[in-house]
Amino acid sequence: MRRTGTQYGIDSVLVRVDLWEFRAAVDAARQQPTDRVEKSAALERVVALYTGDFAEDIDAVWTVAPREALRREYLDALSALVRLSSGADPRHMLDLLERARELDRHNEAIYRDIARIQAQLGQHDAVIRTFQLLERALAELDTKPGRETVALFDALRSPSAGRRSASEDMG
């Protein structure tokens, strides 16, 4: 503990708090390193430091806003990393997108990006499973995938169509 006037606080030199480290990494990544490698490294640090939802075992109103804000910062870092590594390492991109899908289970765009990469990698059976996973997730909301999503998945199911569609921009 350290004392400043009449206030007591945690001495950040003696105590390590994962939330503080995550916030510092987010701030560092936002400082917009101009070098692509530096930016990627800063974002990778953000992603590595996110270990789960803030106060996930606490069901109190006060936890909702900070939990969602931290989750959004994590998802933003994942998205930025996917954009930075676009085309460079599809397996790494797939890993990042799968992490995003775990937190944003009802986001059709994530499933579409996952399917594009799976098709690019020749994993056409995985494309089908990804679509089924999306259908189950959206059924929880009593909805179905949109026409654009259905058309994309239909196109990506065949090996020849997958090669053609995988070269399109991620979107």
DRENVEXPA-7257 format. One record per residue (C-alpha): residue number from 0; residue in three letters; x, y, z. Coordinates in nm, 2 decimals. Example, Ala and Ser with C-alpha at 12.3 -4.5 7.8 and 13.67 -1.06 7.14 Angstrom:
   vose   lumtor        u        v        w
      0      Ala     1.23    -0.45     0.78
      1      Ser     1.37    -0.11     0.71
END
This chain:
   vose   lumtor        u        v        w
      0      Met     0.00     0.00     0.00
      1      Arg     0.11     0.35    -0.06
      2      Arg    -0.03     0.66     0.10
      3      Thr    -0.09     0.99    -0.07
      4      Gly    -0.21     1.25     0.17
      5      Thr    -0.52     1.09     0.33
      6      Gln    -0.57     0.84     0.05
      7      Tyr    -0.44     0.48     0.05
      8      Gly    -0.39     0.29    -0.27
      9      Ile    -0.22    -0.01    -0.42
     10      Asp     0.15     0.04    -0.50
     11      Ser     0.17    -0.04    -0.87
     12      Val     0.54    -0.11    -0.83
     13      Leu     0.48    -0.39    -0.58
     14      Val     0.15    -0.53    -0.71
     15      Arg     0.07    -0.66    -1.06
     16      Val    -0.29    -0.63    -1.19
     17      Asp    -0.38    -0.80    -1.52
     18      Leu    -0.65    -0.53    -1.58
     19      Trp    -0.39    -0.26    -1.56
     20      Glu    -0.15    -0.44    -1.79
     21      Phe    -0.43    -0.49    -2.04
     22      Arg    -0.53    -0.12    -2.03
     23      Ala    -0.16    -0.02    -2.07
     24      Ala    -0.13    -0.25    -2.37
     25      Val    -0.45    -0.11    -2.53
     26      Asp    -0.32     0.24    -2.48
     27      Ala     0.02     0.15    -2.63
     28      Ala    -0.16    -0.01    -2.94
     29      Arg    -0.37     0.31    -2.98
     30      Gln    -0.06     0.52    -3.00
     31      Gln    -0.06     0.42    -3.36
     32      Pro     0.29     0.28    -3.42
     33      Thr     0.36     0.35    -3.79
     34      Asp     0.56     0.04    -3.84
     35      Arg     0.34    -0.26    -3.93
     36      Val     0.55    -0.50    -3.73
     37      Glu     0.54    -0.27    -3.42
     38      Lys     0.16    -0.23    -3.46
     39      Ser     0.11    -0.60    -3.49
     40      Ala     0.33    -0.67    -3.18
     41      Ala     0.13    -0.41    -2.98
     42      Leu    -0.20    -0.57    -3.08
     43      Glu    -0.07    -0.92    -3.02
     44      Arg     0.02    -0.81    -2.66
     45      Val    -0.34    -0.68    -2.61
     46      Val    -0.48    -1.02    -2.74
     47      Ala    -0.24    -1.22    -2.52
     48      Leu    -0.33    -1.02    -2.21
     49      Tyr    -0.71    -1.08    -2.24
     50      Thr    -0.78    -1.38    -2.03
     51      Gly    -1.15    -1.37    -2.01
     52      Asp    -1.44    -1.15    -1.92
     53      Phe    -1.40    -0.89    -1.65
     54      Ala    -1.55    -1.01    -1.32
     55      Glu    -1.72    -1.30    -1.50
     56      Asp    -1.83    -1.46    -1.18
     57      Ile    -1.99    -1.15    -1.05
     58      Asp    -2.35    -1.09    -1.15
     59      Ala    -2.39    -0.73    -1.06
     60      Val    -2.51    -0.43    -1.27
     61      Trp    -2.19    -0.23    -1.21
     62      Thr    -1.98    -0.50    -1.39
     63      Val    -2.17    -0.49    -1.72
     64      Ala    -2.03    -0.17    -1.87
     65      Pro    -1.67    -0.23    -1.79
     66      Arg    -1.70    -0.60    -1.90
     67      Glu    -1.84    -0.49    -2.24
     68      Ala    -1.59    -0.21    -2.29
     69      Leu    -1.30    -0.45    -2.22
     70      Arg    -1.45    -0.72    -2.45
     71      Arg    -1.49    -0.45    -2.72
     72      Glu    -1.13    -0.35    -2.69
     73      Tyr    -1.02    -0.71    -2.72
     74      Leu    -1.24    -0.77    -3.03
     75      Asp    -1.11    -0.44    -3.18
     76      Ala    -0.76    -0.57    -3.13
     77      Leu    -0.84    -0.90    -3.29
     78      Ser    -1.00    -0.73    -3.59
     79      Ala    -0.71    -0.50    -3.64
     80      Leu    -0.47    -0.80    -3.62
     81      Val    -0.67    -0.98    -3.88
     82      Arg    -0.66    -0.68    -4.12
     83      Leu    -0.28    -0.64    -4.06
     84      Ser    -0.21    -1.01    -4.13
     85      Ser    -0.45    -1.04    -4.42
     86      Gly    -0.31    -1.28    -4.67
     87      Ala     0.02    -1.33    -4.48
     88      Asp    -0.07    -1.62    -4.25
     89      Pro    -0.42    -1.76    -4.31
     90      Arg    -0.39    -2.01    -4.02
     91      His    -0.31    -1.73    -3.78
     92      Met    -0.60    -1.52    -3.92
     93      Leu    -0.83    -1.82    -3.87
     94      Asp    -0.72    -1.85    -3.50
     95      Leu    -0.78    -1.48    -3.44
     96      Leu    -1.13    -1.51    -3.60
     97      Glu    -1.22    -1.81    -3.40
     98      Arg    -1.13    -1.62    -3.08
     99      Ala    -1.35    -1.33    -3.20
    100      Arg    -1.63    -1.58    -3.27
    101      Glu    -1.62    -1.71    -2.92
    102      Leu    -1.70    -1.37    -2.78
    103      Asp    -1.93    -1.25    -3.06
    104      Arg    -2.12    -1.57    -3.14
    105      His    -2.40    -1.40    -3.33
    106      Asn    -2.19    -1.19    -3.57
    107      Glu    -2.24    -1.33    -3.92
    108      Ala    -1.95    -1.14    -4.06
    109      Ile    -1.70    -1.33    -3.85
    110      Tyr    -1.84    -1.66    -3.97
    111      Arg    -1.82    -1.54    -4.33
    112      Asp    -1.45    -1.45    -4.28
    113      Ile    -1.38    -1.78    -4.11
    114      Ala    -1.54    -1.97    -4.40
    115      Arg    -1.34    -1.77    -4.66
    116      Ile    -1.02    -1.87    -4.49
    117      Gln    -1.13    -2.23    -4.45
    118      Ala    -1.20    -2.25    -4.82
    119      Gln    -0.87    -2.09    -4.90
    120      Leu    -0.70    -2.36    -4.69
    121      Gly    -0.91    -2.63    -4.87
    122      Gln    -1.10    -2.71    -4.55
    123      His    -1.44    -2.74    -4.73
    124      Asp    -1.59    -2.98    -4.47
    125      Ala    -1.50    -2.71    -4.21
    126      Val    -1.70    -2.45    -4.41
    127      Ile    -2.01    -2.67    -4.37
    128      Arg    -1.95    -2.71    -4.00
    129      Thr    -1.90    -2.34    -3.96
    130      Phe    -2.23    -2.27    -4.13
    131      Gln    -2.40    -2.52    -3.90
    132      Leu    -2.24    -2.35    -3.60
    133      Leu    -2.37    -2.01    -3.73
    134      Glu    -2.72    -2.16    -3.77
    135      Arg    -2.73    -2.29    -3.42
    136      Ala    -2.60    -1.96    -3.28
    137      Leu    -2.86    -1.76    -3.46
    138      Ala    -3.14    -2.00    -3.37
    139      Glu    -3.08    -1.89    -3.01
    140      Leu    -3.20    -1.55    -3.13
    141      Asp    -3.48    -1.71    -3.33
    142      Thr    -3.33    -1.59    -3.66
    143      Lys    -3.15    -1.74    -3.96
    144      Pro    -2.84    -1.64    -4.16
    145      Gly    -2.90    -1.37    -4.42
    146      Arg    -2.92    -1.43    -4.79
    147      Glu    -2.57    -1.29    -4.85
    148      Thr    -2.43    -1.53    -4.59
    149      Val    -2.62    -1.83    -4.73
    150      Ala    -2.50    -1.75    -5.08
    151      Leu    -2.14    -1.72    -4.97
    152      Phe    -2.14    -2.05    -4.78
    153      Asp    -2.30    -2.22    -5.08
    154      Ala    -2.03    -2.08    -5.30
    155      Leu    -1.75    -2.19    -5.06
    156      Arg    -1.86    -2.55    -5.02
    157      Ser    -1.71    -2.66    -5.35
    158      Pro    -1.33    -2.67    -5.39
    159      Ser    -1.33    -2.47    -5.72
    160      Ala    -1.56    -2.20    -5.59
    161      Gly    -1.37    -2.18    -5.27
    162      Arg    -1.05    -2.09    -5.45
    163      Arg    -1.23    -1.82    -5.64
    164      Ser    -1.41    -1.67    -5.34
    165      Ala    -1.11    -1.69    -5.11
    166      Ser    -0.93    -1.44    -5.33
    167      Glu    -1.20    -1.19    -5.28
    168      Asp    -1.16    -0.92    -5.01
    169      Met    -1.26    -1.02    -4.66
    170      Gly    -1.58    -0.85    -4.56
END
